[in-house]
């Protein structure tokens, strides 16, 4: 079995929301991020819809439309 690539995130702040989700400020490889996360069955799960609604809509597109929306001209 191949080892998984691991990335370390440094959490800079976290605030629990009334919904139970967490609004988290963190850094990965010198990139500052702010996203909404849930803790589900002992794992952290990114809430892409709350964190980046525009990206979430794109993920629902057929591949050709998605590729064109993100600027890919070869697909």
C-alpha positions in Angstrom: 0.0 0.0 0.0 1.4 3.4 -1.0 1.8 6.0 1.8 -0.6 9.0 1.6 0.9 12.4 1.2 0.5 14.2 4.4 0.1 18.0 4.9 0.2 19.7 8.2 -2.3 22.5 8.9 -1.6 25.1 11.6 -4.9 26.2 13.2 -4.7 29.9 14.0 -8.3 30.3 15.4 -11.6 28.4 15.6 -15.1 29.5 16.5 -18.0 27.2 17.0 -21.1 28.3 15.1 -24.7 27.9 16.4 -25.2 25.2 13.8 -22.5 23.1 15.4 -20.0 23.7 12.6 -16.6 25.3 13.2 -15.4 28.5 11.4 -11.6 27.8 11.3 -8.7 30.0 10.3 -5.7 28.0 9.4 -2.5 27.9 7.4 -1.2 25.2 5.0 2.3 25.7 3.4 2.2 29.5 4.0 -1.3 29.8 2.5 -3.9 31.4 4.9 -7.4 29.7 4.7 -10.7 30.3 6.4 -13.3 27.5 6.0 -16.3 25.8 7.7 -15.7 22.4 9.1 -17.7 19.7 10.9 -16.4 16.9 13.2 -18.2 13.7 12.0 -17.4 10.2 13.2 -13.9 11.2 14.6 -12.9 13.0 11.4 -12.9 16.7 10.3 -15.0 17.2 7.2 -14.8 20.4 5.1 -18.2 21.9 4.3 -17.5 23.0 0.7 -21.0 24.6 0.3 -20.5 27.0 3.3 -16.8 27.5 2.7 -16.9 28.1 -1.0 -20.4 28.1 -2.6 -19.2 29.1 -6.0 -16.8 26.1 -6.1 -19.6 23.8 -4.9 -21.8 24.8 -7.8 -19.0 24.1 -10.2 -18.5 20.6 -8.8 -22.1 19.7 -9.7 -21.5 20.6 -13.4 -20.8 18.1 -16.2 -17.0 17.7 -16.7 -16.9 19.8 -19.9 -18.7 22.7 -18.4 -16.6 22.5 -15.2 -13.4 22.5 -17.2 -14.5 25.5 -19.3 -15.6 27.4 -16.1 -12.2 27.0 -14.5 -10.4 28.1 -17.7 -9.3 24.7 -19.1 -9.4 24.7 -22.9 -8.1 21.1 -23.4 -10.5 18.5 -22.2 
